[in-house]
Amino acid sequence: MVFKSTSGIILYAVLSAYSFNVNQAIISSDWKAPGDNLITVDTDSGLEWLDLSVTRGYHYNGIQALLAPGELLDGWRYATELEII
């Protein structure tokens, strides 16, 4: 790869490092069945995010009921505002 300026080299290095870090921090994981990839794991924060397709069509109270022990979403919780930002 040929660069025409030092700013090009610096930009390439920054973007490469950023891209590498982002790819290392997010991975897919299975939830209920092998290959379903319904969990996204952020390896930097340790948080696991359930795919929104699982709760599609539910309203807040419906999901709240599914979070109860023994229900479909047992062990999950709503993300806090700080975790989303």
Secondary structure by P-SEA (a helix, b strand, c coil): cccccaaaaaaaaaaaaaaaaaaaccccccccccccccbbbccccccccccccccccccaaaaaaaaccccccccbbbbcccccc
